[in-house]
Amino acid sequence: MGMPYGPGLGALYALPMSNTVVGGTVAPVTAYKPGTGGLPNVGTRFGAQAR
């Protein structure tokens, strides 16, 4: 697998818990990308606070 959006920027994908259990509701995955949706493109550690 490659790195989405290149090795410099990266991306964070949030998988809903319901997608991981048998019989759970399939919900869309959320993608967070630097420089989109109000997220800074440079100057911060993108994803450092993801939990």
ZAROKOL-925451 format. One record per residue: x, y, z of N, C-alpha, C, O in turn; residue in one letter; residue number from 1. Coordinates in pm, whole numbers. Layout:
// residues N
X,Y,Z,X,Y,Z,X,Y,Z,X,Y,Z,A,NUM
...
// end
This chain:
// residues 51
83,-118,0,0,0,0,88,125,0,195,126,59,M,1
41,226,-66,113,353,-69,64,447,39,-25,414,118,G,2
124,563,41,83,666,137,-7,765,65,39,836,-24,M,3
-134,773,103,-221,871,39,-169,1013,60,-127,1049,170,P,4
-171,1090,-44,-131,1231,-42,18,1250,-15,59,1356,30,Y,5
97,1149,-42,243,1162,-36,302,1150,102,232,1161,202,G,6
434,1128,107,500,1110,236,511,1238,318,533,1231,439,P,7
497,1354,256,513,1479,329,390,1522,407,402,1581,514,G,8
271,1495,353,148,1544,416,73,1436,491,36,1456,607,L,9
50,1323,429,-23,1216,494,-171,1244,505,-220,1345,453,G,10
-242,1157,572,-386,1172,593,-424,1087,712,-353,993,748,A,11
-536,1120,774,-588,1044,886,-727,996,847,-810,1075,803,L,12
-752,867,864,-881,809,832,-948,761,960,-889,687,1038,Y,13
-1071,805,982,-1148,765,1099,-1252,662,1058,-1345,692,983,A,14
-1236,540,1108,-1327,431,1076,-1430,420,1189,-1393,399,1304,L,15
-1559,433,1156,-1661,421,1258,-1660,282,1323,-1640,182,1254,P,16
-1680,275,1453,-1680,149,1524,-1782,51,1469,-1759,-70,1468,M,17
-1896,102,1421,-2000,13,1369,-1952,-66,1247,-2007,-172,1217,S,18
-1850,-16,1178,-1794,-87,1062,-1710,-207,1104,-1681,-293,1021,N,19
-1672,-214,1229,-1578,-317,1272,-1644,-436,1341,-1576,-534,1372,T,20
-1773,-429,1366,-1842,-539,1435,-1932,-613,1338,-1990,-554,1248,V,21
-1944,-744,1358,-2030,-826,1274,-2175,-780,1291,-2224,-770,1403,V,22
-2240,-754,1180,-2379,-709,1183,-2396,-561,1210,-2508,-511,1220,G,23
-2284,-489,1222,-2290,-345,1246,-2331,-268,1122,-2320,-319,1010,G,24
-2377,-149,1140,-2416,-63,1029,-2290,-12,960,-2197,34,1025,T,25
-2288,-21,828,-2174,30,753,-2191,180,736,-2288,227,675,V,26
-2097,255,789,-2100,401,783,-1979,449,703,-1880,377,692,A,27
-1985,570,648,-1872,620,570,-1750,649,658,-1762,689,774,P,28
-1635,627,599,-1507,658,664,-1480,807,643,-1503,859,534,V,29
-1431,875,746,-1399,1017,737,-1249,1032,712,-1168,972,783,T,30
-1212,1112,613,-1072,1138,583,-1038,1282,622,-1107,1376,583,A,31
-931,1298,698,-881,1430,736,-750,1451,664,-656,1373,680,Y,32
-741,1559,584,-622,1586,505,-571,1725,534,-650,1819,541,K,33
-440,1741,553,-385,1875,576,-419,1969,460,-414,1930,344,P,34
-454,2091,496,-484,2192,394,-627,2189,345,-663,2269,258,G,35
-711,2100,399,-852,2096,358,-941,2103,482,-900,2065,591,T,36
-1061,2152,463,-1158,2157,572,-1114,2239,692,-1156,2212,804,G,37
-1031,2339,670,-986,2425,778,-865,2374,853,-817,2441,945,G,38
-813,2258,817,-692,2207,881,-568,2276,823,-563,2303,703,L,39
-469,2306,907,-349,2371,855,-271,2279,762,-270,2157,782,P,40
-207,2337,662,-128,2260,566,15,2238,616,75,2135,587,N,41
69,2334,689,207,2325,737,217,2387,876,126,2458,920,V,42
326,2359,943,356,2426,1069,307,2356,1193,332,2403,1304,G,43
237,2244,1180,191,2171,1297,217,2022,1275,248,1978,1164,T,44
205,1947,1379,222,1802,1368,86,1739,1343,15,1702,1437,R,45
50,1727,1217,-80,1674,1178,-95,1531,1231,-6,1448,1211,F,46
-205,1503,1298,-233,1370,1346,-172,1339,1482,-199,1233,1538,G,47
-93,1429,1537,-27,1403,1666,-129,1388,1779,-102,1318,1877,A,48
-243,1451,1766,-344,1447,1872,-456,1347,1844,-552,1340,1921,Q,49
-444,1269,1737,-550,1172,1704,-549,1061,1809,-444,1010,1847,A,50
-667,1026,1853,-680,918,1953,-786,820,1911,-811,723,1982,R,51
// end
